[in-house]
């Protein structure tokens, strides 16, 4: 079993703004939220922590006008 720090390094840093953009673009392309999250992980903008998920959701709120699909999926569904 890997330590949480090792898993975080494998996944990448937490980059909420980039994650919101990736999620929104993926949803626009017709992907599901699960597929959008997988794209975010592949792009290495998620560190695997619950805190990062919270930051991504909060960032989607501040970016809701330019990236409405991400906001709706993360807050309204």
RAVENZI-V611250 format. One record per helix or strand. SS is the DSSP state (2 for helix, 1 for strand). FROM is the first residue (numbers start at 1). TO is the last residue. Records with the same first field share a line. If there is no record, write none. Layout:
# RAVENZI-V611250
SS=FROM-TO, FROM-TO
This chain:
# RAVENZI-V611250
2=4-11, 16-28, 33-42, 50-62, 68-76
1=12-12, 45-45
